[in-house]
Amino acid sequence: MFSWTEILVVVSIGILVFGGKKLPALGRALRDSILGFKKGIQGKADERPLRDVTPPPPETHGSGKK
């Protein structure tokens, strides 16, 4: 397990590298990534329906006679 000193050093380096304003956004992104990973592992289906990716049929222009 990590000691408080190690955690403090990592947080301090994070503040120096990313700045205080970016850390909350990075934390949210990390949380969303972890939650998405857990959902994928548990096999929960995404609530959004999948998009149809089949190409449309080819269009015909006129009757083909000149």
C-alpha positions in Angstrom: 0.0 0.0 0.0 1.1 3.6 -0.5 2.2 5.8 2.3 1.0 9.4 2.7 4.4 10.7 1.8 4.3 8.9 -1.6 0.8 10.1 -2.3 1.8 13.7 -1.4 4.7 13.6 -3.7 2.6 12.3 -6.6 -0.1 15.0 -6.0 2.6 17.7 -5.8 4.1 16.6 -9.1 0.7 16.5 -10.7 0.0 20.1 -9.6 3.3 21.2 -11.0 2.9 19.4 -14.3 -0.7 20.0 -15.1 -1.6 23.1 -13.0 -4.4 23.5 -10.5 -7.1 24.4 -13.1 -6.6 21.2 -15.2 -6.6 18.7 -12.3 -10.4 18.5 -11.8 -10.9 17.9 -15.5 -8.3 15.2 -15.5 -9.9 13.6 -12.4 -13.3 13.6 -14.1 -11.8 12.0 -17.2 -10.0 9.4 -15.2 -13.2 8.6 -13.3 -15.3 8.3 -16.5 -12.6 6.0 -18.0 -12.6 3.7 -15.0 -16.4 3.6 -14.9 -16.5 2.8 -18.6 -13.9 0.1 -18.1 -15.9 -1.5 -15.3 -19.1 -1.4 -17.3 -17.3 -3.2 -20.2 -15.9 -5.8 -17.9 -19.3 -6.5 -16.3 -20.9 -6.8 -19.7 -23.5 -4.0 -19.2 -24.9 -2.8 -22.5 -24.5 0.8 -23.6 -27.8 2.6 -23.3 -27.4 4.3 -26.7 -28.5 2.2 -29.7 -25.8 1.3 -32.2 -25.6 3.4 -35.3 -26.4 1.7 -38.7 -23.2 1.8 -40.7 -24.3 0.0 -43.8 -23.7 2.0 -46.9 -26.7 3.3 -48.8 -27.6 1.6 -52.1 -26.0 3.0 -55.2 -28.0 5.7 -56.9 -29.0 5.4 -60.6 -29.1 8.6 -62.6 -31.8 8.4 -65.3 -32.7 5.4 -67.4 -29.2 5.0 -68.8 -30.4 5.7 -72.4 -29.1 8.6 -74.5 
